[in-house]
Amino acid sequence: MSENDQKQPDPASAATPPGGGARPEQLLAKEAAFWDLQEERIGSLYARPHDWRFVPKLADIIIRPRVKTLLRLLGTHRQEIKSLVDIGCGNGWLCHATAKRGIFSYGIDLSPKKIETAKRMAKEQGIAHLCEFVAADVMDWRPQQPVDLLTSHGSLHHFPEFAKTLTFLVEHHLRPDGYMLFVEPNHEGMAPAVAQRLLWWGQHPFWKRFFDIDFYLEVTGKQTLDGPAAGGDEMNIRHESPAGVEFFGEHIHLDDYFREHYEVIERHFYHYYASHATNAFYVFMKSKLIRFAWRLMLPWIVRRETRLLRDPKYQQFAEDGLWFLRRKRDAAAR
């Protein structure tokens, strides 16, 4: 299937996207430009990481519990999931992984540069025939036919009018008895106790000499450790994207929303302490000895944290949540 074969909505019959068709074009353009620029400079981000996600040997440890859950869910429901749409697919990593399991995978992203990379990697891995990557606004695009799985990994919370947007995507992209698998921020920012503790370490007269405070301030755009981010229009690819900044603190409580509107088959929570502390004690850490010690301790920390996040009082401050959903039975039957 080629991009030219994609079934586009019939203007006379297609429903109007949220906002009465008035999409924030300027913001979409800025968002695409941000991710294009990040992809152009991706080598420099890995060469000098500003976040644990750009340290592969540590990222593999931190995301291992989540990946294990993803693979289990896909394996358990493999006979029911033969196609999917990944919203905000980035470089296509999820589509590549699912295509290798025989699932036809559509990857949609605003960034043409990310899509170029996704296509190239699919070709290199010999799975291009099972992937379709499109640089587009997913609200204006349709699959040839409704898919079995609608998924997103950190993209949905960037959409304005979240509830209306998700309803629209489910109605126009997913078959009636299909599944949804979303990994999204469950809590914007650190748990207060974690933030307070890390700030204490960063400001302690003895320990602060080990932290690369200048690099941290550069990344966050702050003037001081506990100050607000500085303004300005210059694009900082090491910080939040334009849409993330625009809607920070505005998205609804996803766990409550999903449980109210959909059938929750499974839900899990990840990253209470390990990810933030890895940034503090490895990414922004000058001491090679402390970095080495943190790398050794990290698997144990992640295992302990995974057990900790079974407790609801910690779940509310988990950085990420994973929800495996489907329409409620009465809604799917209509």
Buried (B, 14 or more C-beta within 10 A) or exposed (E): EEEEEBEEBEEEEEEEBBEEEEBEEEBBEBBBBBBBBBBEEBEEBEEEBBBBBBBEEBBEBBBBBBEEBBEEBBEEBEEEBEBBBBBBBBBBBBBBBBBEBEBBBBBBBBBBBBBBBBBBBBEEBEBBEBBBBBBBBBBEBBBEEBBBBBBBBBBBBBBBEBEEBBBBBBEBBBBEEBBBBBBBBBBEEBBEEBBEBBBEBBEEEEBEEBBEBEBBBBBBBBEEBEEEBEEEEEEBBBBBBBBBBBBBEEBEEBBEBBBEBBBBBEBBBBBBBBBBBBBBBBBBBEBEEBBEBBBEEBEEBBBEBBEBBEEEEBBBBBBBBBBBBBBEEEEEEE
